[in-house]
Amino acid sequence: MAKVKVHVFLKPGVLDVQGKAVEGALHGLGWADVSNARVGKMIEFDIGDGVEDKAAEVKRMCETLLANTVIESYRIEVE
């Protein structure tokens, strides 16, 4: 059994409305030096030992379901 973490973020150049909202809120709370805030998601799950090439299988999961590869990029961690 292995732990998997998939980090998904909008690609550069794609408007991140949530990131702008977070940045504006931080500015409003006094952290004026914050800029370029981006919001993403992290998906964490276990994958069984029956999967031989775990990284390749998780990549297939990302390309199929976990990330919208038109506007999002992702990074995979397998522990």
C-alpha positions in Angstrom: 0.0 0.0 0.0 1.4 3.4 -0.9 0.2 6.9 -0.1 -0.5 9.1 -3.2 -0.9 12.9 -3.3 -1.9 14.7 -6.4 -1.6 18.5 -6.5 -3.7 20.2 -9.1 -3.3 23.9 -10.0 -4.6 26.1 -12.8 -2.0 26.6 -15.6 -0.2 29.9 -15.8 -2.3 32.4 -17.7 -5.6 30.9 -16.6 -7.6 33.4 -14.5 -7.7 32.1 -10.9 -10.8 33.8 -9.4 -10.3 32.1 -6.0 -6.7 33.1 -5.9 -7.6 36.7 -6.5 -10.2 36.6 -3.7 -7.7 35.1 -1.3 -5.2 37.8 -2.3 -7.7 40.6 -1.8 -8.7 39.2 1.6 -5.1 39.0 2.7 -4.5 42.6 1.6 -7.6 43.6 3.5 -6.2 42.0 6.6 -2.9 43.9 6.4 -0.7 41.6 4.3 -0.2 44.0 1.5 3.0 42.4 0.2 1.2 39.2 -0.9 0.8 38.8 -4.7 0.0 36.2 -7.3 -2.0 34.0 -5.0 -3.2 30.8 -6.7 -5.6 28.3 -5.2 -5.4 24.6 -6.1 -6.5 21.3 -4.7 -4.8 18.3 -3.3 -6.2 14.8 -3.6 -4.8 12.1 -1.3 -5.5 8.4 -1.5 -4.0 5.0 -0.9 -3.1 2.7 -3.8 -2.7 -1.1 -3.4 0.4 -3.2 -3.9 -1.3 -4.9 -6.8 -0.6 -1.9 -8.9 2.9 -2.4 -10.3 3.7 1.0 -11.9 1.9 3.3 -9.4 3.1 6.6 -10.9 1.9 5.6 -14.4 -1.4 4.5 -13.1 -1.9 7.7 -11.1 -1.0 9.7 -14.2 -3.7 7.9 -16.1 -6.1 8.8 -13.3 -5.1 12.5 -13.6 -5.5 12.5 -17.3 -8.9 10.8 -17.1 -10.6 12.3 -14.1 -8.5 14.2 -11.4 -7.3 17.1 -13.5 -8.8 19.1 -16.4 -5.6 19.1 -18.5 -6.9 21.9 -20.8 -6.6 24.4 -17.9 -4.9 22.6 -15.1 -1.5 21.0 -14.4 -0.7 18.5 -11.8 2.1 17.0 -9.7 2.1 13.5 -8.4 3.8 12.2 -5.2 3.9 8.5 -4.4 5.3 7.6 -1.0 
